[in-house]
């Protein structure tokens, strides 16, 4: 780890492409920062961490980019930082939710936030048992997700059995496959709500009408198509994303309480509204990205808001040290 005598913002990640807009935002503000690319390395538990503010952007999908143990390594680094009292945005609790949808759903439930009926399974035969209990249509997804890993929609036992018995079955990295009730939306969109500093920033409507591959929502996957790959708000066609002016929802204060209780300062949370008007939250992204064209149209800047938040925290560390 680098040894720094003066405080900086330290950005923990494993995907350079996703931090390019943040680099630009730091440059505009003149904020000193350093990147920690945590795919592998050495951690001396006897040495103190450098001074500054630490922003954890580790992704649940890191193993798909050849960084099999990046999340585990990050968990060790975060434990070290927290033991030394460093300011960490998206701490070890947040990482735990990033890499486990089961943990996400249980934490959301503790705050009265509804999630789709879900059964966690280990072993293919138990997927069949869970499907029989839940009924159709249903969605399969990986517990350790990101990029829509393992997400498929099934309308019948025959289709599910064909997938489970075939060579195309995607085994989850942690062994846990989630069987989840499919939420049918009367209109082809989902909503993603962005938070910076634990506070609501803006909401995005994601249009799913012109193809499932263009939708960042797990619920949008079709049985006949492969699981979503490498699609995020930062890379999907911008026409699919519309930032909502004046968005308000009773979910916002609940989400904010949930984030505070789980060490999450920066996140995007996705929900879908069913035919009865009930909202179901199905994903929490602590490694959030933004669509630049949609932001330009709305005059919003997520990465700039993150950079300003981190710069403010950094100023606080200077004040305490003075």
N, C-alpha and C positions, 0 to 999 in steps of 0.2 A: 504494500500500500504506500502511496506517496506521503511523505512527511512535509507538512505545510506549517509554517510558523504563524501565518495570519489566516483569519477565517475566509472561507470561500463557500460557494454552493457546490456540493458534490452530487452529481447525477449518476445514479446506479442504473445500469441498463445492459442489454445484450443485443440491441438492434440499432445500428447507427442511423439507418434511414429514418427511424421514428423520432430521433432527437434533432434532426436538421432544423426544423422550425424553432425549436427551443434555443439552439445556438444563436440563431438570428435575433431572437427576442432578447437574449442576454447581451448581445453585442449592441443593440439599440439602447439598452439601459446602462451599459457600461458596468454590468455586474460581473465580478470575478467568479469564475466557475471552473470546475474540473470534472471530467467524465471518468467513471469507474466502469469499465467493461468487464462484467463479472461472468465470464464463461468458465474460467479455471484460474488457479493461482495459489497464493500462500497467505495465510492469515496468522499472524503472531499474536496469540491471545495475551501475551505478557506486555505488549506494547500498547500505548494509548493511541486512540484514533486522532487524526488531525482535527483542528478546530473548524467550525463552520456548521452549515445546514446540509442535511442529507435528504435527497429526494429519490425515493425508490420507484423505479419504473420497470421492475422486472415483470416479465410476461409469462402467463401460464403456458403459452405456446413456444417457449424458448427451446424446448427439446426438438421441435420441428426444424430448427435452423442449425442443428448440429451441436447445440449447447445443452446436452442431456442433464447435467447437474448444476446448471446456472441458478435455478430456483433454490436448490438445496444450499448452494454456496452462499447465495444472498441471505438465506435465513440465518446462516452462521454469522455473516457480517452484521446483520441487523441486531442480533443478540449481543454482539460485541459492542456496537455503537450505543445501544440502549443501556447496557451495563455501565458505560462510562458517562451516561447522562447527556449524550449528544441529541440535538434537535433532529428528529427524523420525521419526514412527511411520508405517509404510507408505511407504517412501521411493521413489525413482525406479525401483528394481528391482521393487518391489511394483506400481507403476503399470504397468510394462511387462507384467507377468503379468495384471493386471486387464483390459487391453485386447487381449490376444492369448491365445487358448486354445492355439495352437501353442506359444507360449512357456511356458505353464503345463505342458503335457504333457511338453515336453522337460525342464523343471526338475524335475518330479515323477519322471520316469524316471531322472534323475541320482541320485535318492535311493532307487531300487529300488521305487518306488510304481507299481503297474500301472494303466494307463489303457486304455480301449477302443481297439481297432485303428482308426486314423484316417488319412484321406488329405486333405491340403489341396489345394484346387483354385481356380483363377482362370479364369473362363469357363464358361458352361453346358455346352458340349460335353465339357469335361473332367470335369464332375460325372458324366455318363453313363459315361465311361471308368472313373472311380474306382468307381462302383457295380458295374460288370461285374467288376472285380478283387476287390471286397470281398464281394459277394454280399448276399442279402436274408435277413431284414429288416435295414434300415439306417436311420440317422437323419441328416438334414441339420441343420446349425446354423451360425450365423455365428461366424467367428473372433473378432470383437469383439462379444461377446454382451451378457448382462444382459437380464433380463425374458424369457428364453427366445426371444430374437430369432432368427427364421428356423428354429426347431426344428420339424421334422416327421418323422413315422415313415412309412416306405414298406415294403410287403410284396412289391412286384412291379415289374418294369421298366415295365409299362404305366402304373401309377399314377405312377411317377417321371416318365415322359415327359410325361404329361398336365400335371403340375405345372410342369415346366421349359418347356413350350411355351405355357403359359397366361398370362393377364394377372396372375394372383395370385402369380407368382414374386417373392420378396423378395430384392432385391439387397443384399448386405452392404455396410456403409459403407466397409470397407477393401478390398472386392473379393474377399475370401477366404471361400469356403464350405467347411466341413468335411463330409466324408462319413465317417460313423462306424458301426461295427458296433453294432447294438442289443443291449443286455444284458438278457436275459429274466430277471426275478426270480421265484422260485417263490412269494413272498408279495408282496402289493401295498404295498410301502413302500420308501423310501430312508432313508438316515441322513445327517444333517448334524452335523458336529462343530465346535464353536465354541472359539476360542482367544482369549485376552486376555493381553497381555504375552508372547506367544509360548508360553503354557502352556495346557493343556487346561482348559476351563471346564465345559462339559457337552455332551452329545449329544442330538439330537432325532430322534425317529422321525416321519417324514412319511407319513401314510396316503394312498395313491393310489387306493383302491378305489372311491370314489364320484365319479369324474370327473377327467379329466386337467387341466381348467382350474384345479383347486384344488391342484395339486401344483407345488411350486417346482422340481422336478427336471426337467432337460432330457429325461431318458430316458422321462418319463411322457407325452410328447405323442403324440396319435393322428393317424393319417393323415387322418382325416375332419374334424379340427378345426384351426382356425387356430393359429398359434404362440402360446405363452403371452404374455399382455400384462399388465403392471402387477401381477404377483403376486409377493409376497415374504412371508417369515415375519411381517413387520410388518402385512400387510394381509389375508392369506388367512384363511379361517375357522379359528378356533382349535381346533376339534374335530379338525382334521387333524394337529395338532402335539402330540406327547407327549414331554416331557423324560424321558430314561431315567435311572432311579436306579441308581447303581453301575456305569455303563457302563465297560467296559474293552476294549481292542483293541490288538493288536501294531502297528496303524497309528499309534497316538498318538505314540510316540517318533519314528517316521519323519516324521510330519507336523511335529513340533516342530523336528526338524533341518532339514527343508525350509524352514520359515518363517524360521528364524534365518539360513539361508544366502542368503535372498532378500529381506532387509530388511522382512519382514512381521511386525508386532507384533500385529495384530488381524485375524482372518479367520474365515470359515466355510467348511469343506471338505465336499463332498458325495460319497458313494460309494453304490454299489448292489452287492448280493451276488447272484451268479448261481446257477443250479441246482446247481452243483458246490460251492457254499460259498465261492467265490473273490470277493474284494472288488475292485471296479473304481472308481477315483477319476475323476470326470469334470468337476468344477468347483471352482474356488477363488474365493471371494468376498472380496475385501479391503475391500469396502464392505458389511459385514454388518449385518443387521437382526435383530430378535428379536420373537417373538410374545408380547405382554403377558399374554394370558390363560393361555397355557401356562406362562409364567414364574410367574404368580401361583399356579397350582395346585402348582407344584414348589418355590416359595419361592426361585427363582433370579432374578437381575437382571443381564442382560448389559450394559445401558447404564450401570448403576451401577458394575459392575466396570470398564468402560472409563474412566469418569470418575475412579475411584479410582486406576487405573493412571496416567492422565495427570497427576493431581494429585501422585502420588508422583514422577514424572519432573520435574514443575515444582519440587517442593521440592529436588530434586537440583540444578537449575540455580541456585536461590537459594544453596545451600550452596557451590557452586563459585565463585559470584560474591562470596561473603563473604570 
